[in-house]
Amino acid sequence: MKLVGQAAQYEWLKVNIFTHWVASSNQLSVLVFDAHPSLPESIAASFLPLTIESRRDPFWAYTKLMDEVARLEDVTVMAIRNYVRAIEKEAPQEKPEPPYRFLHDISRHAVHVTETLDVAVETMDGMLSLHESVKAQVGDDDIWQTVHGRLLFSQQLLKGLRWRSKANEKRLQNEIQLAFHMVTQYDSGVSVAIGKAAKEDSAAMKTISMLTLAFLPPTFISSIFSMSFFKFDADTGWTISNNFWIYWAWAVPTTLVTSALWYYWQKQRIPGRSQAEKGPRPERQSLSLCV
């Protein structure tokens, strides 16, 4: 796998290998198909130099092939590790905006790398078990031990890479959780700031409301007595007009109409509120019995 830039582009290298060994002539045929163009050359180069003695072991080619597999796995694991390290070294921002899509893409690739390593280790276990069964056919214990030791080394190398890949997964999960926590903490701080501002606004509105309530009765009284329905004379004192009822005849209906319009507007602005306050209407249920 190869990652390119923050877009998390990648390339998976697939290789299929078929081997056939002829015991009578110690001849081994290796067929590579459906491989990336760069792989056949590197696989062919890995077989050099070739010793005649090692050809007596039917598994000698796998020591070369598994070295190439381990090299490719190492490149992939280190590519993931480099991205993880770059993410860990990023300086914290005042307003965190983590690239969640990118983080999850890298995490997904890390899981795939661990999967390929698990398969490789399991394959090596089966290969070593089969190599035990051909010890008698080789005939030369030194050659068999050399090939077996190389296979064991490849197995341990792949196991070490698997543990590194799993560590990459855990480190990525740690960074993703940290990103979530940082965003949550930032949002909590913003919410607290909004709450404080709302509290200050509420205190200001409360002050305005108290002043309005304090001045409303005197304003109402002064408005009433400033009308032409009332008259003050030094000789007769205060007199009230016989048509004062006109004020009430207009004020009361106007107040009622205004209140009704406000109530209707609130009801239309929040549809379904009345039905929600009343609660769901029970549905009728029918029961059919078949005898």
ABEGO torsion letter per residue (X at the ends): XBBBEAAGBBBBBBBBBBBBBBAAAGBBBBBBBGBBAAAAAAAAAAAOBBBAAAAABAAAAAAAAAAAAAAAAAAAAAAAAAAAAAAAABBBBABBBBBAAAAAAAAAAAAAAAAAAAAAAAAAAAAAAAAAAAAAAAGBAAAAAAAAAAAAAAAAAAAAAAAAAAAAAAAAAAAAAAAAAAAAAAAAAAAAAAAAAAAAAAAAAAAAAAAAAAAAAAAAAAAAAABAABBBBAAAEBBBBAAAAAAAAAAAAAAAAAAAAAAAAAAAABBGAAAAAAEBBBBBBBBBBBX
